[in-house]
Structure formats: C-alpha cells, structure tokens
Amino acid sequence: MMQQVTLNGHAYIRGSSRRIPARLEIAKHGGETWLRVLPETEAELSCARLLDIAIDPALGRAARKLTFQDGTVFETTDHAGFAFLDSHTHGARLHRLERFGPHLIGFTLACLAGAFLLWRYGLDILAALAVAMTPAVLVEQIDRGTMQTIDYVMAEPSQLSHEERDRALGIYQAVIAELPEAERSARDFQLLFRHMPEVGPNAFALPGGTMVMTDALLREFPSEDVIAAILGHEIAHVVEEHGLRRLYRSLGAYVLIALLAGDTGPMLEDVLLEGNALLSLSYSRTQETAADEFGLALSHQAGFDPVGLKVFFKALESEMGSGSEWRSSHPSHSARIEAIDAFIETLPAR
C-alpha cells in the first residue's frame, strides 16, 4: 500500500510563465490520495485530491503534467514515479501498449498480414459487390467520360472510308448477335472508330459496352477472322465486367491508402466525369486469358475462324517479341498463342 511518494519536477503558477523547481508529494489520508506541490524555497503552491486534478495523457517520453483546480501546473519527467498516479487509467494502458516490445512486433505483423489478405482477397470480393450494385446510368457516365478524355487527349476522327467502316460493323454485328439476348439488352453495345497513330493497331472496350477500334488495326489486319476474334475478345471484357472489376479494385486500394493518409482527393469525380483512372488500368492475366477464350468461342459461333486471334498475336510477336509475363498484367504473346492453340482444339467442328 502506497504511503508517500515524491516526484521531482517544475511548477507553473496560473497567469505566469515562470518555471519553478518543485517537488510533488503524493500521500494517502483517510482513504484518498492527496497531492501537494512544494517549491524549493517557497511555501506550498497547491494541494488537492487526486480526483480533482486533471492528468494530461501520456505522449511518448514527453514530460507528464498535472493541472490543479487553482491553475497550478506541475510537470515531471519521472515516468516511473508518475505511474503511481495513472497506472490503472485507460490512457496509461494505451501508453504501455504503444511502447516497443514483442507485443508491438506481433501487432505489426498481424496488421501486415491483414492488409495482405484484404489486398489479395477482400478487394476482389468488395469489387464484385460494387459491380453488382452499380446502376446502369453510372456505367454509361463512365463510358462517356472516358471517351471524352480519349477524344481530347489522344484520338482524332477516323480516316476510314465508309466501305471499311461498314465492313467492320458487319463483322461486329455478326459476332455480337451470338450473345444471348439478355446480355445484349443489358448493355449499350456500340462500335466506334478512331485514328490514334500513337496507339497503333489496337482495340479496347469500356465497361458500358462502348468498343473502339483504331484505323491502324483495320488497315493492318483486314482479315475478317482477325477482326472477329479481336471483337469477341473485347466483348468478353464487357460481358464479364472486367473493366468495372479492375476499376473498383484499384479504387478500393486507393481509398484504403487515402483513408490512412487522411485525404481521398478528387478520385471519384475523376472516375465518373473524366475517365482518366480507367485509362490507366490494365486487365489481369487471368482476365485476358478468359477474354481470349470467350472471344474465340464467340467468333467461332458466328462462323469465323478463331485462328484469327493467333494470327494477330503472331504478328505482334514478330514485331515486338514475345515479351515477359514478369511484372506484366498480360500473358506473353507466346503463352497466349499456345493457349489459343489448345483452346481451339476444344471447339466443336462446324
């Protein structure tokens, strides 16, 4: 049982900034704890019950402070002695937990493990839920905002002739007609053409069903089988909602980090109105492989030779090399060609 404890420190009188060397005497009388502030050369400055004194919470190794009702402040760096006063308070327990030790290492590792599990599995689950809850009008806004950004930043009006466009649209309509009616009516599918010299022969799909083909793609790969297979691949991204899933997963990771940093910024406005975030995303290898298989099956059902997709990737491989899967969101060209060959063998003969 504590009888009397003395802490050395300094005192401040109310209304004065003068720092006075003093000691704090802690004693029990009549079942209550009393505190007295005694300077070295002056009379007692203050005396009060512990219940009537404000104790500042612990902050690292900073000096601890007591504030008496008359305004007198006593501070000390004697943390061990001060523990007699607040050892059973919530602030003291929290302060002990904040000290470096095995428990803190374990807590840190648990946090890192939780963050990894959330990144690895939780974001995908949350993204799937977000996709299911996204209204169609919002998806249409994402498409419009993204196309406005594309047209402003990197695209020019198509230079294709009417005959070239009509031919591509005919292939597109034949392929998309093989989709179930429920899938076709659920989205606003449309095919657009743009002149994008810096992009080269390429095509991409937006979440709402908008698909874009570059002039270079149609002129460098005029084969109907190639065009049909590429269109099938992009249709797959829309039907399987790959774009929205990647968008929400990326947004979820951003928000988690931003919440820790204390500022979410204009991310949501950027996504919905400008589309810049969507342009910066890439599909995962799993999504690319799934889209390849979906597109091959769809173009095959429409009467085109699915080998067209293999022709396209062989041309890319000869021009740019196979590429490495390491640190890439896409499978290498050679890996995709092998997978295409394997999948074509499983398709039924027409």
C-alpha positions in Angstrom: 0.0 0.0 0.0 1.4 3.4 -1.0 2.0 5.8 1.9 4.0 8.6 0.3 5.9 9.2 -3.0 7.8 12.3 -4.0 8.4 13.3 -7.7 10.8 16.0 -8.7 9.9 18.4 -11.5 8.8 22.0 -12.1 5.7 24.0 -11.4 4.0 26.9 -13.1 1.7 29.3 -11.3 -1.5 30.4 -13.0 -1.0 33.6 -15.0 2.8 33.3 -15.0 5.3 31.6 -17.4 8.0 31.4 -14.7 9.3 27.9 -14.3 9.8 27.0 -10.7 11.8 23.9 -9.5 9.5 21.9 -7.3 8.5 18.5 -6.0 5.2 16.7 -5.9 4.4 14.9 -2.7 1.8 12.1 -3.1 0.3 10.7 0.2 -2.8 8.9 1.3 -5.1 10.3 4.0 -8.4 8.9 5.0 -8.6 6.5 2.1 -8.0 9.3 -0.5 -4.8 10.3 -2.4 -3.6 13.9 -1.9 -1.1 15.8 -3.9 1.0 18.8 -2.8 3.2 21.0 -4.9 6.2 22.3 -2.9 8.8 24.6 -4.4 12.4 24.5 -3.2 12.4 28.0 -1.5 8.7 29.0 -1.3 5.6 27.9 0.6 3.3 25.3 -0.7 1.9 26.2 -4.1 -1.1 24.0 -4.3 -2.8 21.0 -2.6 -5.7 18.9 -3.8 -7.2 15.4 -4.0 -6.1 13.3 -7.0 -9.8 13.1 -8.1 -9.9 16.9 -8.5 -6.7 17.1 -10.6 -6.5 16.8 -14.4 -3.8 14.5 -15.7 -2.6 15.0 -19.3 -2.4 11.8 -21.3 1.0 10.2 -21.9 2.8 11.2 -25.1 5.9 9.2 -25.7 8.7 10.4 -23.4 7.4 13.9 -23.1 7.0 15.4 -19.6 3.9 14.4 -17.7 1.6 17.2 -16.5 -0.9 17.7 -13.7 -3.2 20.7 -13.6 -4.7 21.7 -10.3 -8.1 23.5 -9.9 -6.4 26.8 -9.0 -4.4 26.7 -12.2 -1.1 25.5 -10.9 0.6 23.1 -13.3 3.2 20.5 -12.2 5.3 18.7 -14.8 7.9 15.9 -14.4 9.9 13.5 -16.5 9.8 10.9 -13.8 7.6 8.5 -15.7 8.2 5.6 -13.4 7.1 7.6 -10.4 4.2 9.1 -12.3 2.9 5.6 -12.9 1.6 5.6 -9.3 -1.0 8.2 -10.3 -2.4 6.8 -13.6 -1.3 3.2 -13.7 -4.9 2.0 -13.9 -6.3 4.6 -16.3 -7.2 3.9 -20.0 -4.5 6.3 -21.2 -1.8 4.6 -19.2 -2.7 1.2 -20.5 -2.7 2.5 -24.1 0.7 4.2 -23.5 2.1 0.9 -22.3 0.8 -0.8 -25.4 2.5 1.8 -27.6 5.9 1.0 -26.1 8.2 -1.0 -28.4 8.3 -4.7 -27.5 7.3 -8.2 -28.6 3.6 -7.3 -28.5 4.1 -4.4 -30.8 6.0 -6.5 -33.3 3.3 -9.1 -33.2 0.6 -6.5 -33.7 2.5 -5.0 -36.6 2.9 -8.4 -38.3 -0.8 -9.1 -37.7 -1.7 -5.8 -39.4 0.6 -6.5 -42.4 -1.0 -10.0 -42.7 -4.4 -8.5 -42.5 -3.6 -5.9 -45.1 -2.2 -8.6 -47.5 -5.3 -10.7 -47.1 -7.5 -7.7 -47.7 -5.5 -6.8 -50.8 -5.4 -10.4 -52.1 -9.0 -11.5 -51.4 -11.0 -8.7 -49.8 -10.7 -6.2 -52.6 -11.9 -8.7 -55.2 -15.0 -9.5 -53.0 -15.7 -5.8 -52.5 -15.2 -5.1 -56.2 -17.7 -7.9 -57.1 -20.3 -6.4 -54.7 -19.7 -2.9 -56.0 -20.2 -4.1 -59.6 -23.5 -5.8 -58.7 -24.7 -2.6 -57.1 -23.6 -0.2 -59.8 -26.6 1.4 -61.7 -26.6 1.3 -65.5 -26.6 5.1 -65.6 -23.4 5.3 -63.7 -21.7 2.8 -66.1 -22.9 4.9 -69.1 -21.4 8.0 -67.5 -18.1 6.2 -67.1 -18.1 5.4 -70.8 -19.0 9.0 -71.8 -16.3 10.5 -69.5 -13.6 8.1 -70.7 -14.4 8.7 -74.4 -14.3 12.5 -73.9 -10.9 12.1 -72.4 -9.7 9.9 -75.2 -11.0 12.2 -77.9 -9.4 15.2 -76.2 -6.0 13.7 -75.4 -5.1 11.0 -77.9 -7.7 10.4 -80.6 -8.6 12.0 -83.9 -11.7 11.4 -86.1 -11.4 8.1 -88.1 -10.0 8.3 -91.6 -11.5 5.0 -92.7 -13.7 5.0 -95.7 -17.4 4.2 -95.5 -16.7 0.9 -97.1 -14.1 0.0 -94.4 -16.4 1.0 -91.6 -19.4 -0.8 -93.0 -17.3 -4.0 -93.4 -16.1 -3.8 -89.8 -19.6 -3.1 -88.5 -20.9 -6.1 -90.4 -18.4 -8.4 -88.7 -19.2 -6.7 -85.3 -22.9 -7.3 -85.7 -22.4 -10.9 -86.7 -20.3 -11.6 -83.7 -22.4 -9.8 -81.1 -25.5 -11.5 -82.5 -24.2 -14.7 -80.9 -24.5 -13.2 -77.4 -27.7 -14.2 -75.5 -30.4 -11.7 -75.8 -30.2 -10.9 -72.1 -26.6 -10.0 -72.4 -27.1 -7.8 -75.5 -30.1 -5.9 -74.0 -28.3 -5.3 -70.6 -25.7 -3.0 -72.1 -25.5 -0.3 -74.7 -23.1 -2.0 -77.1 -21.6 0.2 -79.8 -18.5 0.1 -82.0 -16.6 3.3 -82.6 -13.6 4.1 -84.9 -10.8 6.4 -84.1 -7.5 7.5 -85.7 -4.9 7.0 -83.0 -1.4 7.0 -84.5 0.4 6.7 -81.2 -1.6 3.6 -80.2 -1.1 1.6 -83.4 -3.3 -1.4 -84.3 -5.4 -1.8 -81.2 -8.9 -2.1 -79.8 -10.4 -1.7 -76.4 -13.7 -1.9 -74.6 -15.3 0.3 -71.9 -17.5 -1.1 -69.1 -20.8 0.1 -70.6 -20.3 -1.7 -73.9 -18.5 1.0 -75.9 -15.8 -0.5 -78.1 -13.1 1.4 -80.0 -11.1 0.1 -82.9 -8.2 2.1 -84.4 -7.8 2.8 -88.0 -4.4 1.0 -87.9 -5.9 -2.2 -86.7 -8.4 -2.4 -89.5 -5.9 -1.5 -92.2 -3.0 -3.6 -91.0 -5.2 -6.6 -90.2 -8.0 -6.6 -92.8 -8.8 -10.3 -92.3 -12.4 -10.9 -91.2 -11.3 -13.7 -88.9 -8.8 -11.4 -87.1 -11.3 -8.6 -86.7 -14.0 -11.0 -85.4 -11.7 -12.7 -82.9 -10.5 -9.3 -81.6 -14.1 -8.0 -81.3 -15.0 -11.2 -79.5 -12.2 -10.6 -77.1 -13.3 -7.1 -76.3 -17.0 -8.1 -76.0 -15.8 -10.6 -73.4 -14.3 -7.9 -71.3 -17.7 -6.1 -71.3 -19.8 -9.2 -70.6 -17.5 -10.4 -67.8 -17.4 -6.9 -66.4 -13.6 -7.0 -66.3 -13.3 -3.2 -66.6 -15.5 -2.4 -63.7 -13.9 -5.0 -61.5 -10.4 -3.6 -62.2 -11.7 -0.1 -61.7 -13.3 -0.9 -58.3 -10.4 -3.0 -57.2 -8.0 -0.1 -58.0 -10.3 2.4 -56.4 -10.7 0.3 -53.3 -6.9 0.1 -52.8 -6.6 3.8 -53.4 -9.3 4.6 -50.9 -7.8 2.4 -48.2 -4.4 4.1 -48.6 -6.1 7.5 -48.8 -8.1 7.0 -45.7 -4.9 6.2 -43.8 -3.3 9.3 -45.2 -6.5 11.3 -44.3 -7.5 12.6 -47.8 -9.4 10.8 -50.5 -8.9 13.7 -53.0 -10.9 14.1 -56.3 -10.6 10.4 -57.2 -14.4 9.7 -57.5 -15.0 12.8 -59.6 -12.1 11.8 -61.9 -13.5 8.3 -62.4 -17.1 9.4 -63.1 -16.6 12.5 -65.1 -13.2 12.4 -66.8 -12.3 8.7 -67.0 -8.6 9.2 -66.5 -8.4 6.5 -63.9 -10.0 3.9 -66.2 -7.4 4.6 -68.9 -4.6 3.8 -66.6 -5.8 0.3 -65.7 -4.8 -3.0 -67.3 -6.6 -6.2 -67.2 -5.0 -9.1 -65.2 -3.5 -12.1 -66.9 -6.5 -14.2 -65.7 -8.9 -11.8 -67.3 -7.0 -11.6 -70.5 -6.9 -15.4 -70.8 -10.6 -15.6 -70.1 -11.4 -13.0 -72.7 -9.3 -14.8 -75.3 -11.3 -18.0 -74.7 -14.6 -16.2 -74.7 -13.8 -14.3 -77.9 -12.6 -17.4 -79.7 -15.8 -19.3 -78.8 -18.0 -16.3 -79.8 -16.3 -15.7 -83.2 -16.4 -19.4 -83.9 -20.1 -19.5 -83.2 -20.5 -16.5 -85.6 -18.9 -18.5 -88.4 -15.4 -17.1 -88.3 -12.1 -19.0 -88.0 -10.9 -18.5 -84.4 -7.3 -18.9 -85.7 -7.5 -15.2 -86.5 -6.6 -14.3 -82.9 -3.5 -16.4 -83.2 -2.6 -14.6 -86.4 -2.9 -11.3 -84.6 -0.6 -12.3 -81.7 1.9 -13.9 -84.1 2.2 -10.6 -85.9 2.7 -8.8 -82.6 5.3 -11.3 -81.5 7.3 -10.9 -84.7 7.2 -7.2 -84.4 7.7 -6.7 -80.6 9.0 -10.1 -79.4 7.3 -12.5 -77.1 7.5 -10.2 -74.0 7.8 -11.3 -70.4 5.0 -12.1 -68.1 7.0 -10.9 -65.1 5.8 -7.6 -63.9 3.2 -7.6 -66.6 -0.6 -7.7 -66.4 -0.8 -9.5 -69.7 0.4 -13.0 -70.6 3.3 -13.1 -73.0 2.5 -13.3 -76.7 4.0 -16.8 -77.0 2.0 -18.0 -74.0 -1.2 -16.7 -75.5 -0.5 -18.3 -78.8 0.0 -21.7 -77.1 -3.2 -21.2 -75.1 -5.1 -20.3 -78.2 -4.0 -23.4 -80.0 -5.0 -25.5 -77.0 -8.4 -23.9 -76.8 -9.2 -24.1 -80.5 -8.8 -27.9 -80.3 -11.7 -28.0 -77.8 -14.1 -26.1 -80.0 -16.8 -28.2 -81.8 -16.4 -28.6 -85.5 -18.9 -26.6 -87.6 
